[in-house]
Structure formats: structure tokens, C-alpha cells
């Protein structure tokens, strides 16, 4: 596989209101320079573009997806804090911005304390905590939509009925859409919390006015496996189901 074209050179700030939360400078949506298409040291999931070789700018106007907040097993951290994030977004795969919203399933306080939160981010600006109480097992629904002048980010907890929406203006390529489970970054890829497995469902994107599932023939999709520097799989991305709109990511190792 050939080298990825672009990635982010700096991390973002994740704001979490707990002691021993994610370190300052922690970023979501960070795809690392020099990674190969199909693998990443901190992403697992799917990305789509009009063409993986030469993506069109200004093409993506909407991305949607759902997931169940995974419960973390903090006995697997080896006494260190570990982190995981589930999100959907526009950009970040081969561009220098990312517009995204998702949830966090972490093991804080040296891996002893399960912690769950919701957030949104407009990279290169920092992440922002959403004042929504998140529980493992909650059914989340997320959407990032371009209106023609701004991005509307929406996160809904279908289990509790809580919803959040923010409208943000930013210059962005709008060249890709993603559905990702991530090991966040802070000066390096952080240990990946044992989230067991989580499924992204109802995944759709709108590209050049056409709406379809990840597998739609109107674009190209990349299934991304999360690997460490030795090539060992940290989180495995399963195949798309028959609808082309759902898949499962499974945790295998922290680092």
C-alpha cells in the first residue's frame, strides 16, 4: 500500500473535567504522517472519498452514523491510563482539517476508573466537551452536515433523549467522510482502552449531492486496520455487512 498523502502535524486539546483526564494536547481525528492507506496506528474504521488516489474537494456535504457506547475493561490497562474514541466526521483522511463529533470510553487514574464523555471538534481548533451524561450501552447518533456556509454538528443519545447541536464556520476541503474508532494522540499514540467491540451502523454520506452507504459505487472506501509499529493489529475493522452501512471494530491490544 502506498503512503498516505497528508496528515496532521500537531495535536488538538481535549477538554475533560476529571483528574487524570486525557493529557493536554490530546487530539481526535489525527492521522499520522507516512501511514499507509488501509492501516493506521490510531484509526480503525472506514473512510470514503470520490477517489482515494485523487479526491475531489468540496464534494462531501453530510455524514451520519450510529454506535453503542462501548464499556471499557479497565483491568486490561496494566496500571496505565488508556483511551478510546468513537466518532463520525468530514475531512481528516487526506486533508488538514477535521469536523467531527463522538464519544469517549477511557480508563483514567492509572487505568483504574472507567470514564465516558461526549465531545465535538473542529480541527485545528481544540476539542470541546459536550455537557451530556454518557453511559456504556447508550445508543448514539451523530451527523456532521455542511449547509453551504457552515458545518452543523449533531450528537444525540437515543437512550437518554439528550441532544446537542452546534453550528461552526471553518475553511475545509470536504474531501472525505469517516466512521472511526480511535486511540487518541498526545505527543504519541496513547494506549488504547479495551472497549471490547463496537459496531458502527446506519453509516451514510452525501457526496456531490448523492447519498449512499459506505459501499456505494459512487465513491471509493478504505477499510482501516489499527496497527502498532511492529505491524501487530491493535483494533480490527470487520467487513461491511450486506447493507454496506454497518461494521464492527474489535479491540485486540493496548499498544
C-alpha positions as CSV (number, residue, x, y, z in Angstrom):
1,X,0.0,0.0,0.0
2,X,1.3,3.5,-0.8
3,X,2.0,6.2,1.7
4,X,-0.9,8.4,2.9
5,X,-0.8,11.8,1.3
6,X,-1.3,14.2,4.2
7,X,-1.7,14.0,7.9
8,X,-1.9,16.4,10.9
9,X,1.4,17.7,12.2
10,X,0.0,18.9,15.6
11,X,-2.4,17.6,18.1
12,X,-5.6,19.2,19.5
13,X,-6.7,19.9,23.0
14,X,-9.3,17.6,24.5
15,X,-11.1,19.1,27.4
16,X,-12.3,16.6,30.0
17,X,-13.4,17.7,33.5
18,X,-11.8,14.9,35.6
19,X,-8.4,14.5,37.3
20,X,-6.1,12.4,35.2
21,X,-8.2,13.0,32.1
22,X,-6.6,12.9,28.7
23,X,-3.3,14.7,28.6
24,X,-3.1,18.3,27.3
25,X,-2.6,18.2,23.6
26,X,-4.7,15.1,23.1
27,X,-6.2,15.1,19.6
28,X,-9.0,13.3,17.8
29,X,-9.0,12.9,14.1
30,X,-5.3,12.7,13.9
31,X,-4.0,10.5,11.1
32,X,-0.2,10.2,11.3
33,X,2.3,11.3,8.6
34,X,3.7,8.5,6.5
35,X,1.0,5.9,7.3
36,X,-0.1,3.6,4.6
37,X,-3.6,3.6,3.3
38,X,-5.5,0.7,4.8
39,X,-3.6,0.9,8.1
40,X,-3.1,3.4,10.9
41,X,-1.5,3.5,14.3
42,X,-4.5,5.2,15.8
43,X,-7.6,4.7,13.5
44,X,-9.8,1.8,12.8
45,X,-12.9,2.0,10.7
46,X,-13.8,3.3,7.2
47,X,-13.2,6.4,5.2
48,X,-14.7,7.3,1.8
49,X,-13.6,9.7,-1.0
50,X,-14.6,10.3,-4.6
51,X,-11.2,8.8,-5.4
52,X,-8.6,7.5,-2.9
53,X,-5.9,8.4,-5.4
54,X,-7.2,11.9,-6.2
55,X,-10.1,13.0,-4.0
56,X,-12.4,15.9,-5.1
57,X,-12.5,18.9,-2.8
58,X,-15.9,20.4,-1.9
59,X,-17.6,17.1,-2.5
60,X,-18.8,15.9,0.9
61,X,-21.8,17.6,2.5
62,X,-23.0,15.1,5.0
63,X,-22.0,12.1,7.1
64,X,-24.2,10.1,9.6
65,X,-23.6,7.1,11.8
66,X,-24.7,5.4,15.0
67,X,-23.0,3.3,17.6
68,X,-23.5,1.9,21.1
69,X,-21.0,3.4,23.6
70,X,-18.7,0.6,24.5
71,X,-18.0,-0.4,28.1
72,X,-14.2,-0.4,28.8
73,X,-12.5,-3.2,30.7
74,X,-10.0,-1.3,32.9
75,X,-8.4,-4.5,34.2
76,X,-6.6,-4.8,30.9
77,X,-4.6,-1.5,31.1
78,X,-1.6,-2.8,33.1
79,X,-1.9,0.1,35.6
80,X,-1.7,2.9,33.0
81,X,-4.5,5.2,31.7
82,X,-5.9,4.2,28.4
83,X,-8.3,5.9,25.9
84,X,-10.6,5.3,23.0
85,X,-13.0,7.4,21.0
86,X,-15.8,6.6,18.6
87,X,-16.8,9.3,16.1
88,X,-18.1,10.3,12.6
89,X,-16.7,13.3,10.7
90,X,-15.8,15.1,7.5
91,X,-12.2,15.5,6.4
92,X,-9.0,14.3,8.1
93,X,-8.3,11.4,5.9
94,X,-6.3,13.3,3.3
95,X,-6.7,16.9,4.4
96,X,-5.5,19.3,7.1
97,X,-8.9,19.8,8.9
98,X,-11.5,17.6,10.6
99,X,-15.0,18.4,11.6
100,X,-16.3,15.6,13.9
101,X,-18.3,14.6,17.0
102,X,-18.2,11.5,19.1
103,X,-17.9,9.8,22.5
104,X,-15.0,8.8,24.7
105,X,-14.6,5.5,26.6
106,X,-11.5,5.7,28.8
107,X,-9.7,4.2,31.8
108,X,-8.4,7.1,33.9
109,X,-6.4,7.4,37.2
110,X,-3.7,4.9,36.1
111,X,-6.3,2.7,34.4
112,X,-8.5,2.3,37.5
113,X,-11.5,4.4,36.6
114,X,-13.9,3.9,33.7
115,X,-14.9,7.3,32.2
116,X,-17.4,8.2,29.4
117,X,-17.9,11.5,27.8
118,X,-19.1,13.3,24.6
119,X,-17.3,15.9,22.5
120,X,-17.0,17.8,19.3
121,X,-14.0,19.2,17.4
122,X,-13.2,21.5,14.5
123,X,-9.5,20.8,14.0
124,X,-7.2,22.7,14.1
125,X,-9.2,24.2,16.9
126,X,-9.3,22.0,20.1
127,X,-11.9,19.5,21.2
128,X,-14.9,20.7,23.3
129,X,-16.6,18.7,25.9
130,X,-20.4,18.3,25.5
131,X,-22.4,18.6,28.7
132,X,-24.1,15.3,28.2
133,X,-24.0,12.4,30.6
134,X,-22.8,9.3,28.7
135,X,-23.2,5.7,29.9
136,X,-21.9,2.5,28.4
137,X,-24.6,0.9,26.3
138,X,-26.1,4.3,25.2
139,X,-27.2,4.4,21.6
140,X,-25.6,7.4,19.9
141,X,-26.5,9.0,16.6
142,X,-24.2,11.6,15.0
143,X,-24.2,13.8,12.0
144,X,-21.9,16.4,10.5
145,X,-23.6,18.4,7.8
146,X,-22.4,21.2,5.5
147,X,-25.1,23.8,4.9
148,X,-23.3,25.8,2.2
149,X,-21.9,28.3,4.7
150,X,-21.3,26.4,7.9
151,X,-21.0,23.0,9.5
152,X,-23.8,21.7,11.7
153,X,-22.6,19.0,14.2
154,X,-25.3,17.0,15.9
155,X,-24.9,14.3,18.6
156,X,-28.0,12.6,20.1
157,X,-28.2,10.0,22.8
158,X,-31.2,7.9,21.8
159,X,-31.2,6.1,25.1
160,X,-31.5,9.2,27.4
161,X,-33.1,11.6,24.8
162,X,-30.3,14.1,25.2
163,X,-29.2,16.0,22.1
164,X,-26.6,18.5,21.2
165,X,-26.1,20.7,18.1
166,X,-23.5,23.3,17.3
167,X,-23.0,25.4,14.1
168,X,-19.4,26.2,13.2
169,X,-17.8,28.1,10.3
170,X,-14.5,26.8,9.0
171,X,-12.4,26.5,5.8
172,X,-12.3,22.9,4.9
173,X,-11.6,20.6,2.0
174,X,-14.8,18.5,2.4
175,X,-12.9,15.7,0.6
176,X,-13.7,12.7,2.8
177,X,-16.1,11.2,5.3
178,X,-15.1,8.8,8.2
179,X,-16.6,6.4,10.7
180,X,-13.8,5.7,13.2
181,X,-12.8,4.2,16.5
182,X,-9.6,5.9,17.6
183,X,-6.7,5.7,20.0
184,X,-6.2,9.5,20.8
185,X,-2.9,11.3,20.5
186,X,-0.8,13.3,22.9
187,X,2.8,13.5,21.8
188,X,2.4,10.0,20.6
189,X,-0.5,7.5,20.3
190,X,-2.0,6.9,23.7
191,X,-2.7,3.3,25.0
192,X,-5.9,2.0,23.5
193,X,-8.6,1.2,26.2
194,X,-10.1,-2.2,25.9
195,X,-13.5,-1.4,24.5
196,X,-14.2,-5.0,23.5
197,X,-16.1,-4.4,20.3
198,X,-18.3,-1.7,18.9
199,X,-20.4,-1.5,15.8
200,X,-21.0,1.5,13.6
201,X,-24.4,1.3,12.0
202,X,-26.6,3.3,9.7
203,X,-23.5,4.9,8.1
204,X,-24.2,7.2,5.2
205,X,-22.6,10.1,3.4
206,X,-23.7,12.6,0.8
207,X,-21.1,13.3,-1.9
208,X,-21.8,15.6,-4.8
209,X,-25.5,15.5,-3.9
210,X,-25.7,11.7,-3.9
211,X,-26.5,9.9,-0.6
212,X,-25.4,6.3,0.0
213,X,-23.8,3.8,2.3
214,X,-20.1,3.3,2.8
215,X,-20.2,0.7,0.0
216,X,-21.9,2.9,-2.6
217,X,-20.4,2.7,-6.1
218,X,-20.4,6.5,-6.4
219,X,-17.1,6.7,-4.3
220,X,-14.2,4.6,-3.0
221,X,-13.9,3.3,0.5
222,X,-10.9,2.4,2.6
223,X,-11.2,-0.1,5.5
224,X,-8.6,0.9,8.0
225,X,-6.9,-1.5,10.5
226,X,-5.3,0.0,13.6
227,X,-1.7,-1.4,13.9
228,X,1.3,-0.8,16.1
229,X,4.8,-0.1,14.9
230,X,5.6,-3.8,14.6
231,X,2.6,-4.3,12.4
232,X,0.5,-6.1,15.0
233,X,-3.2,-5.3,14.9
234,X,-4.5,-3.2,17.9
235,X,-8.1,-2.9,16.7
236,X,-9.5,-4.9,13.8
237,X,-12.1,-3.5,11.4
238,X,-14.5,-6.1,10.2
239,X,-16.1,-6.2,6.7
240,X,-19.2,-4.2,5.8
241,X,-22.5,-6.0,6.3
242,X,-24.9,-6.7,3.5
243,X,-26.3,-3.2,3.6
244,X,-22.9,-1.7,3.2
245,X,-23.7,0.6,6.1
246,X,-22.5,-1.3,9.2
247,X,-19.3,-2.8,10.5
248,X,-17.7,-3.8,13.8
249,X,-14.4,-2.8,15.3
250,X,-12.8,-5.1,17.8
251,X,-10.1,-4.4,20.4
252,X,-7.0,-6.7,20.4
253,X,-4.2,-4.9,22.3
254,X,-3.4,-1.6,24.0
255,X,-0.3,-0.8,22.0
